[in-house]
Amino acid sequence: MLTQANTYQPSSFKHVSYLWDDAKAAALEGDEVGLLIYRSNLLGADLRLTNYGGGNTSCKVTSPDPLTGDPTEVMWVKGSGGDIGTLKKSGLAALYLNRLHALKKRYRGLAFEDEMVELFNYCIYDLNSKAPSIDTPLHAFLPFKHVDHLHPDAAIAIAAAKDGKRITQELFNGQIGWVDWQRPGFDLGLQLEQCLADNPGIRGIMLGSHGLFTWGDTAYESYVNTLEVIERCAEYLEDNFGKNRPVFGGAIRQSLPAENRTAQAAALAPVLRGLCSGHTRMIGHFTDDERVLEFTNSADLDRLAPLGTSCPDHFLRTKISPLVLDLPADIDLSDSGAIKAGLEPAFAAYRAMYAEYYESCKHPNSPAMRDPNPVVILWPGVGMFTFAKDKQTARVAAEFYINAINVMKGAEAVSEYTSLPRQEAFDIEYWLLEEAKLQRMPKPKPLSGKIALVTGSAGGIGKAIARKFANEGACVIINDMDADRLSSADAEFKAQYGRDTHTTALLDVTSADAIQKAFEKAALAFGGVDIVVNCAGLSISKPIEEHTEKDWDLLYDVLVKGQFLVTQYGVAIMRKQNLGGDVLNIVSKNALVSGPNNAGYGSAKAAQMHLSRLNAAELGKDRIRVNVVNPDAVIADSKIWAGEWAEGRAKAYGVSVEELPAYYAKRTLLNEVILPDDIANACFAYVGGLLDKSTGNVLNVDGGVAMAFVR
């Protein structure tokens, strides 16, 4: 039984990660705010300690009052939003501690909780600091120099258990206090203060259904205290898993093999995305994490899933409850129309449930009902899908629901899981302060919620298009048949956009199998596809007598067959989604202009253009637009111009390779060099929202070549 701090040695932690580095901490000696940030980053690096964006940390220091110069106590605490794992000083709020305590005289009771948040602004010490969060008084009213408030699964499992208070008392021999569930705010801070007064000498406080508060007189003491309490909770749960009954009542179904799971998920994801996108176009995420499979395959799934989550941080991101698919894991998904028709009643029932929840719990001043579609969709035997406005939100929702699964597993092992009452859940979800936070969010970018696969996007025009789309909010599938080039583009996009904007796929557009795998990757990573850009290409410039049959076949395979196959696979996914879509074909001025030494390339480009017209005529009924961008002489960052093509064109026009850019510019009406970004901008013009009623069009981006005017 844990009876005092420092029971564990750094090497003995099994369920949490001890990451403290004495040398790094020593370099911060005397800088309590620096040590707060260091401690916070360590805690946030372990998802077993707290989920992304969850929890907050603080320290209290003595600093000179900027007006009087007199010493005053200042609290630095994580501000509104942000994540402790990546916390920097700019993410902290700094407030006068005495002013925060003075607010007790202004507090008028639970009915007036929200007005206190505005008053926090009158307590700000550092005018450049982050806006204070609702949890500010919870830290202010605890007298310790360093305080951690986290949402560890192991602690919440006990906090959400029916007998959580008793278990906490017995497990920690009275050294951890208990405060019943209450929405975060000023009053909860007063309750923490009272709990400490009633239980002097305790080392932490468990918040019913919510999380854990721990503390210390130094950053290190607080860090170790936090780890030890969570470690003890995790040990207790582990000792009880399967002790009285099988975990989640035992498995009643088996998972498909891993390869089959991903194939089934990729096939179904676009159908689910379409069903979830009636209100807002969603981005998806899929995981077949073993914890998800253990839960979805269990006897307790039907009992526990409808209960929803307990911790408000989990709930805010996963909604009132998940949708569980009544669909055999190995079902034949080839007839997507029949599958969709079979699923529609389940989605309709979920929306009706959500509407009833809203109507029965709303207040006179509640915000309007939000999107009634599910965020979390569980498919027993296969895995979990999550859908949200962007990839990061969808991925984090999945992480939070896995947190919720861990909590349910632990609570059921030691007692009985209890979720937030529906009214309490509603009051969190539709909290006016949360609504105000949503209203302050930046306006979505034009391509937010869109997914684009751009062939040949590891360099040149393709990479410029992918980058433009990413800048405008889209998720992109970067691909190329050159693995080294693809790896370089992947690193570049990760550095610029992080982990959630793109995925990669090796893709040879002449291979139907490679194309299928690339679109499956798009479905698994993001839920489907909305924009297909056929940009992959090559050029061969030879006189007719030198042109070989191999040259001819290669040009037509890449340019014409490749465009056909990629479009065919992309359209199949768009039809599953029933959200419409865009196909953009990067063709060429050569589709319209007859030039020397260009029989194979020019005729293939003409075929690409007419194939685009044919597709536009056929796909209009599906609200899929097909349009063409015709570049000319885009030399920068192009593999085409790095080889024999440039030599061939230079020879055809009687100039040197070095003179080609100037030659091409001078022959245009605008006397302009055409860059990859110019083509990317033209593509965005088609898909950015202003040309939604245009299809079958050709947009020349060539500086003005009169011979290429469309007649």
Protein Blocks (a to p, Z undefined) as FASTA:
>chain_A
ZZbghkbcfklpmkbccfbdfklmmmmgoilmlmmmmmmmmmmmpmklocehiacddddd
ddddfklopacdddddddeedjfklgcfklpccddfklmmmmmmmpgbjklmmmmmmmmm
mmcfblmbccddfklmmmmmpcbfbdcddddfklmmmmmpmklmmmmmmmnnopaccddd
ddedfklmmmmmmmmmmmghiabdcdehibccdddfbfklmmmmmmmmmmmmmmmmmmmg
oklocehhiaabdcddfklmmmmmmmmmmmmmmmmmmmbccdddddfbfklmmmmmpmkl
mmmmmnopfblmlmmmnojbdcdddddfklcfklmmlmmmmmmmmmmmmmmmmmmmmmmm
mcfklccdddfbdfbdcdehiaccdddfbfklmmmmmmmmmmmmmmmmmmmmmmccdddd
fklmmmmmmgmklmmmmmmpccddfkgoiacddehilgcjllmmmmmmmmnopacddddf
blklmmmmmmmmmmmnojmlbccddddfkbmklmmmmmmmmmmmnopafbdcdfbdcddd
ddfklpcfklmmmmmmmmmmmmmmmmmmmmmmmmmnongpaddddfbfklmpccehilmm
mmmmmmmmmmmmmmmmmmmmnopacdddddehilghpaklmmmmlmmmmmmnopafklmm
mmmmmmpmnlpacdfklmmmmmmmmmnopammgghiacddehpaaklpcZZ
